[in-house]
Amino acid sequence: MPKLLVVDDDELILNCFRYAFPAGTVELETARSTAEAVAVFRASPPDAVITDIRLPDGTGLQLLQNLQSMDCRVPVILMTGQGTASTAIEAMRMGAFEYLLKPLDVDALLLVIDRALETSRMMRTPAKIATGSQQQDGDLLVGQCPAMQEVYRQIGRVAAQDVTVLILGESGTGKEVVARAIYQYSNRAQRPFLAINCAAIPENLLESELFGHEKGSFTGAERKRVGKFEQCDGGTLFLDEIGDMTPLTQTKVLRVLQDQQFERVGGNELISTNVRLIAATNRNLTEMMTRGEFRSDLYYRLNVYTIQLPPLRERTGDLPLLVEHFLHRFSRELNKEVREISTPAMDLLTRYSWPGNLRELQSVLKHAVVEASGPVIVPQFLPEVVRASHAVSHEAAKHQMPPAAPPANSANDELISFMTERIRCGTENLYSEVMQRVERTMLTELLSQVDGNISRASAILGISRSTFRTKLAALGINLDRSVRLTE
């Protein structure tokens, strides 16, 4: 349960927080002075702090400095009256997370605190590579397939290097966890980590969120605001879904990457910052550049070091490890004794296409743990979409009679059916999915034609044996006494 420390000498304000956060939602600690707040913080560090500017034995600014000297990763929110807004702005320059004006708006208060607690979780919850037993705490990068082994090597290579990183992959493949792992293994791990989802913020507000704005710079800009690039000085900024950024904002981000300088919206003051940028997207930036939707100069600035995450359907060999990890995690979270999954249920998971990748796998397994009435997950505990997918494919296979001589266009028909299904599932990575499908078919047929002879097959393709074996592993093609796919 997240812990929130509220610092204010007004008992009415403290009671408002007790009312807003009833027992069981947030562990609430209170303090009425800077000295008391420091003592509480030192004894048991909270996940976030919200403090008044005016306190009996000092100011919120002094408290901010004291808490930052102990742990600058804990978000600190300031509350202030209208007369001290400029002081709160200065505090944000010093690293405060946000400031709120009194009288407090409950909806705005809850929204800011939720963001602060989530930011704290991302900085303080370990995002690491699983080693040995899967019964570990934190958000783990789980998997032993060749593609994931390469991801681990890339994280190790780039984490300590102060360069920009671009993470590519479909939605739900774990881009945020990889970004956090890079941050936590970096030399900036004791400095702030802030994340912005560029697709979740309206385009007219994203520029202000990143760079801040001056009072009166646009309708609704009632006071000066400090943006994330200024607020995160010395730390790491994660821009998720950067492919959804508007051309104007792309231009300003490019300038920051080039010069580590920018101006607030509506301002002319040149502000310097020292931020490491990690970006991620599920979009094809190369195609977007061709269409003029993404700046090529920004792409080349972001593309200093690229990490490509594989979709779950290409990692079926990792599925047992992932299932074990998430079952343990959700059983603990939901206080249930679910220890394993039955073979028929595992078969269903293996045959499913996972359009939502790891995010969908987590949802499916959490659903199964909630439904479970014993220690073993059986097929009826899985969501209908997983069971129905197998039932449809099984029924189709049962009624399909293999033709004695397949028509010339049967391969095309199969490919078109595959494309239709992926489009229906909402894919945004159709090109690579189709190319992978074609490549798997080609290599499987080639191996069948040469009776599994690796040397002959690689010679026909014009590539080395090692490259050919790497392709087989990445595509999930096994060679035993016959050629077969792992899914």
Secondary structure, DSSP 8 states (H G I E B T S, - for coil): --EEEEE-S-HHHHHHHHHHS-TTT-EEEEESSHHHHHHHHHHS--SEEEEESEETTEEHHHHHHHHHHH-TTS-EEEEE-GGGHHHHHHHHHTT--EEEESS--HHHHHHHHHHHHHHHHHHHS-EEE--S-S--SSEEE---SHHHHHHHHHHHHHTTS---EEEE--TTS-HHHHHHHHHHTSTTTTS-EEEEETTTS-HHHHHHHHHEE-TTSSTT--S-EE-HHHHTTTSEEEEETGGG--HHHHHHHHHHHHHSEE--BT----EE---EEEEEESS-HHHHHHTTSS-HHHHHHHTTEEEE---GGG-GGGHHHHHHHHHHHHHHHTT----EE-HHHHHHHHHS--TTHHHHHHHHHHHHHHH-SSSEE-GGGS-HHHHHHHHHHHHHHHH----SS--TTHHHHHHHHHHHHHHHTT-S-HHHHHHHHHHHHHHHHHHHHTTT-HHHHHHHHTS-HHHHHHHHHHHTEEESSSEEE--
